[in-house]
Amino acid sequence: MENVPIIQFKHVTKLYDNDPPVLKDVSFEIERGKFYTLLGPSGCGKTTILRLIAGFTEASEGEILFNGNKINHVPANKRQVNTVFQDYALFPHLNVFENVAFGLRIKKMKAPAIESKVKEALNFVNLQGYENREIREMSGGQRQRVAIARAIVNEPEVILLDEPLSALDLKLRTEMQYELRELQRRLGITFIFVTHDQEEALAMSDEIFVLNKGKIQQSGTPIDIYDEPINQFVADFIGESNIVKGKMIEDYLVEFVGRQFECVDQGLDKNEPVEIVIRPEDLEITSTEHGKLKVKVDSLLFRGVHYEISCYDQDGNEWLVHSTKKAAVGTEIGLHFDPEAIHVMRLGETEEEFDRRLEAYADVDNDGE
Ligand SMILES: Nc1ncnc2c1ncn2[C@@H]1O[C@H](COP(=O)(O)OP(=O)(O)OP(=O)(O)O)[C@@H](O)[C@H]1O
């Protein structure tokens, strides 16, 4: 049982009415006890995936499995899953205790057991002593914790969280990110968290699924996805990036902006058209003689930790640079970068092909040691 994924989607397609599909042939596996994030722009199908797992809607095609058993037609109240909604969906006329106790009362649990379970859940989210408070007397962050207590009190195997932090201001949101992550570790329950905020996804998750237009574009750890984006959509969505068109000359040699650069990629065709990603923090400002690229500084913004410098090369490509060094607007500067900073993306590569290519790199690295 331990090795069976807790949730599996096999070729799941979902249409509402006769509209075009909102999920198209989606397959993935969720392992027990990890923190997963579904990340993508508005309308890409994140909430639909949660609703399918919760049993609030049914798949049009494909299979959904829970602990290895098909659950496509299992009603929501028979699934070992609880949802924390964006607006928390708390009952305003009930106090904190009764909000958390609600599900247990429906299950007709005995009063002393309810009392101890609700207390335990409130302790978990640091709301001991708030039992008799009205919901309207609670702050946004406290309501959030009541909603989480209400989910964990049922001891589900999976907790689904649909943009639960989006109503909070930035400071509280950051605090709650730590709290939620910590809570997930202490509980050891599988969390599936939905957000369209890439920083939140990178900070919180064990695994991220990046979605666009009803398809999973890439899945992996935050570092995998940040360092090796599969395509332009992921590179752009997961952080600020410089993306330019290029050509793979041969293994370890790529051309862009009319020049050839040493890189770490291999296994592509000779002269294959590619896209190149370089992260702004991987670009170093230097003199025009020492730079690998010559660019003209267009604007400079102070961002607290670094300057954000926008430059243009001879072909009109924009290059964003994050640097603690300043550069004067209107001057020409050089940009230096290491071969490892160049990420080569194949056009139209599927996730399976991409993973195989990265594995081949790893084999070469290991052989080389
Ligand atoms: N009950 C419904 N009936 C018809 N269409 C729906 C229904 N629910 C969602 N959709 C459509 O399905 C698509 C995906 O919606 P979904 O809510 O899953 O996206 P999302 O990624 O969660 O977006 P958001 O971040 O805006 O919540 C959207 O085009 C939406 O309009």
The ligand as an SDF file (V2000), in Angstrom:
LIG
                    3D

 31 33  0  0  0  0  0  0  0  0999 V2000
  -19.3210   24.7400  -13.5200 N   0  0  0  0  0  0  0  0  0  0  0  0
  -18.7750   25.1760  -14.6630 C   0  0  0  0  0  0  0  0  0  0  0  0
  -19.4950   25.2260  -15.8130 N   0  0  0  0  0  0  0  0  0  0  0  0
  -18.9500   25.6420  -16.9710 C   0  0  0  0  0  0  0  0  0  0  0  0
  -17.6620   26.0180  -17.1140 N   0  0  0  0  0  0  0  0  0  0  0  0
  -16.8790   25.9860  -16.0160 C   0  0  0  0  0  0  0  0  0  0  0  0
  -17.3920   25.5700  -14.7350 C   0  0  0  0  0  0  0  0  0  0  0  0
  -16.3750   25.6410  -13.8380 N   0  0  0  0  0  0  0  0  0  0  0  0
  -15.2940   26.0860  -14.5240 C   0  0  0  0  0  0  0  0  0  0  0  0
  -15.5790   26.3000  -15.8170 N   0  0  0  0  0  0  0  0  0  0  0  0
  -14.6400   26.7570  -16.8610 C   0  0  0  0  0  0  0  0  0  0  0  0
  -13.5390   25.8760  -16.8710 O   0  0  0  0  0  0  0  0  0  0  0  0
  -12.3060   26.5570  -17.1030 C   0  0  0  0  0  0  0  0  0  0  0  0
  -11.3190   26.2050  -16.0120 C   0  0  0  0  0  0  0  0  0  0  0  0
  -11.8060   26.7090  -14.7630 O   0  0  0  0  0  0  0  0  0  0  0  0
  -11.0780   26.4570  -13.3670 P   0  0  0  0  0  0  0  0  0  0  0  0
  -11.9160   27.1120  -12.3350 O   0  0  0  0  0  0  0  0  0  0  0  0
  -10.7670   25.0230  -13.2150 O   0  0  0  0  0  0  0  0  0  0  0  0
   -9.7330   27.2620  -13.6010 O   0  0  0  0  0  0  0  0  0  0  0  0
   -8.6760   27.8050  -12.5440 P   0  0  0  0  0  0  0  0  0  0  0  0
   -7.3680   27.5050  -13.1340 O   0  0  0  0  0  0  0  0  0  0  0  0
   -8.9670   27.3010  -11.1960 O   0  0  0  0  0  0  0  0  0  0  0  0
   -8.9310   29.3690  -12.6150 O   0  0  0  0  0  0  0  0  0  0  0  0
   -8.9490   30.4750  -11.4320 P   0  0  0  0  0  0  0  0  0  0  0  0
   -7.5210   30.6360  -11.0050 O   0  0  0  0  0  0  0  0  0  0  0  0
   -9.4750   31.6800  -12.1520 O   0  0  0  0  0  0  0  0  0  0  0  0
   -9.8530   29.9510  -10.3750 O   0  0  0  0  0  0  0  0  0  0  0  0
  -12.6700   28.0340  -17.1700 C   0  0  0  0  0  0  0  0  0  0  0  0
  -12.7430   28.4070  -18.5210 O   0  0  0  0  0  0  0  0  0  0  0  0
  -14.0450   28.0980  -16.5330 C   0  0  0  0  0  0  0  0  0  0  0  0
  -14.8030   29.1320  -17.1150 O   0  0  0  0  0  0  0  0  0  0  0  0
  1  2  1  0
  2  3  1  0
  2  7  2  0
  3  4  2  0
  4  5  1  0
  5  6  2  0
  6  7  1  0
  6 10  1  0
  7  8  1  0
  8  9  2  0
  9 10  1  0
 10 11  1  0
 11 12  1  0
 11 30  1  0
 12 13  1  0
 13 14  1  0
 13 28  1  0
 14 15  1  0
 15 16  1  0
 16 17  2  0
 16 18  1  0
 16 19  1  0
 19 20  1  0
 20 21  2  0
 20 22  1  0
 20 23  1  0
 23 24  1  0
 24 25  2  0
 24 26  1  0
 24 27  1  0
 28 29  1  0
 28 30  1  0
 30 31  1  0
M  END
$$$$
